[in-house]
């Protein structure tokens, strides 16, 4: 699902950049006309929404990383406990 979201973000960004490029490329259009200004405002709003979506995705991934780190720490603690128990058993066997 994250791959699809990444593709959507990439295509949205590409299409927004393309629309900005086309807007600026049209030399016959007056930069202060209401149509161009409206298009630029729409592009800006879309970019702000995209930025918010990207920040949300980053926050979600940071939460997943923190959860995984916590799980790894717990597993390492289990491994240490197991190693300690194994050492105790080995020591008992050598003491026979």
Secondary structure, 3 states (H helix, E strand, C coil): CHHHHHHHHHHHHHHHHHHHHHHHHCCCCCCCCHHHHHHHHHHHHHHHHHHHHHHHHHHHHHHHHHHHHHHHHHHHHHHHHHHHHHHHHHHHHHCC
